[in-house]
């Protein structure tokens, strides 16, 4: 892909996202609608809240939760011989194996369900932001309306568990990085209104600063500053051009944030109050501390929390080179905090009613870009022979398989769902899972019908694509 082609593709994405955002400004109150059939009836909820652990950038399934046989590095080896670049390890469940570096998550696998058959959408030329948009909204871009993030849908449908705590909190993603504008396109409540959008905490170590006045500021001065901020809000595009509903929703979001400052729940944002030994168990970096913050926020009633390893092009899980060495580091970042989050929630009696979802937009392979039957243009040059460690690993975007790890919230314990081929291409061969059914399952756990719709522009917008999402009941015990 040339830089010109990539720029054009990104511009196209931004143009359609901007147009949808403008249409959202004119949107009135989004009325709930249900399809008129028995399937539309909400289920009995097995969860009250959701924590999404987002592996942004494309987490290779054969290098993490779906090993295919260890292939050690050897100069001159063929990329076609690459299966897994890590040895296989046991988990707490006899028939489920992981790869080396995930020992702590492996030890709590008896509390969760592993999906090995998630397949990403066929969106043509692969852009991370497009697939991340689809995963988080359930819809492939472009859309004619500003599609809401799944966290916003849950916040709007169920409301907050604690009125003082934002119902939708996003931890760890900055928007001043490359592709930040594309990321903003789905980190939004869209037509549902600003009050249901994410409370964004870019750095968990600084979370407490978002819920307290600046140092040295008196209460009266802070009150005046809040009034001044409201005046600025009244001059924003939403206030100037939005519908009455959108204006009121924006003001309610400001009031909600202000209310949090004086609530006892604000202490949950202060990681300095965590016992030092437990803080150390989580502290593998920003993601690990994000998991700790998520646990503290779940204790005070946050409804939906997303913690990300952070998507930055060519960094973290976006392994266009140095795939193996990068994976070593990424596993160190996630292994201890994810397992500790599961154990802490279990110890506090919260795991049964909290659904944890660990996922990524797609997987990776050493040879195939896209799917075996639907290859797209290669974005990474892989040599015929691997002479350098930087080419050892999974570098290409693979959309025909992927892993999703679930804990709590009513899912089965120690359950394996789906299967991928044992020989290349390592594609899904049993119990394929697509995004509308994965979302349908998350909604099912929360007691929300996948056929629920909101009226926008005098037509229904379903919480799963066209209302077609089906809960995967095999996942639940």
HELIX and SHEET records of a PDB file:
HELIX    1   1 UNK A    3  UNK A   25  1                                  23    
HELIX    2   2 UNK A   38  UNK A   40  5                                   3    
HELIX    3   3 UNK A   61  UNK A   63  5                                   3    
HELIX    4   4 UNK A   79  UNK A   81  5                                   3    
HELIX    5   5 UNK A  103  UNK A  107  1                                   5    
HELIX    6   6 UNK A  109  UNK A  111  5                                   3    
HELIX    7   7 UNK A  128  UNK A  137  1                                  10    
HELIX    8   8 UNK A  150  UNK A  158  1                                   9    
HELIX    9   9 UNK A  180  UNK A  184  1                                   5    
HELIX   10  10 UNK A  190  UNK A  192  5                                   3    
HELIX   11  11 UNK A  194  UNK A  196  5                                   3    
HELIX   12  12 UNK A  204  UNK A  211  5                                   8    
HELIX   13  13 UNK A  219  UNK A  234  1                                  16    
HELIX   14  14 UNK A  237  UNK A  241  1                                   5    
HELIX   15  15 UNK A  244  UNK A  261  1                                  18    
HELIX   16  16 UNK A  264  UNK A  269  5                                   6    
HELIX   17  17 UNK A  271  UNK A  273  5                                   3    
HELIX   18  18 UNK A  276  UNK A  282  1                                   7    
HELIX   19  19 UNK A  286  UNK A  299  1                                  14    
HELIX   20  20 UNK A  323  UNK A  347  1                                  25    
HELIX   21  21 UNK A  351  UNK A  353  5                                   3    
HELIX   22  22 UNK A  389  UNK A  391  5                                   3    
HELIX   23  23 UNK A  435  UNK A  445  1                                  11    
HELIX   24  24 UNK A  465  UNK A  467  5                                   3    
HELIX   25  25 UNK A  473  UNK A  475  5                                   3    
SHEET    1   A 3 UNK A  32  UNK A  34  0                                        
SHEET    2   A 3 UNK A 452  UNK A 456 -1                                        
SHEET    3   A 3 UNK A 459  UNK A 462 -1                                        
SHEET    1   B 8 UNK A 199  UNK A 201  0                                        
SHEET    2   B 8 UNK A 168  UNK A 171  1                                        
SHEET    3   B 8 UNK A 304  UNK A 308  1                                        
SHEET    4   B 8 UNK A  49  UNK A  54  1                                        
SHEET    5   B 8 UNK A 354  UNK A 359  1                                        
SHEET    6   B 8 UNK A 404  UNK A 407 -1                                        
SHEET    7   B 8 UNK A 112  UNK A 115 -1                                        
SHEET    8   B 8 UNK A 415  UNK A 417  1                                        
SHEET    1   C 2 UNK A  88  UNK A  90  0                                        
SHEET    2   C 2 UNK A  97  UNK A  99 -1                                        
SHEET    1   D 2 UNK A 363  UNK A 365  0                                        
SHEET    2   D 2 UNK A 396  UNK A 398 -1                                        
SHEET    1   E 2 UNK A 419  UNK A 420  0                                        
SHEET    2   E 2 UNK A 428  UNK A 430 -1                                        
END                                                                             
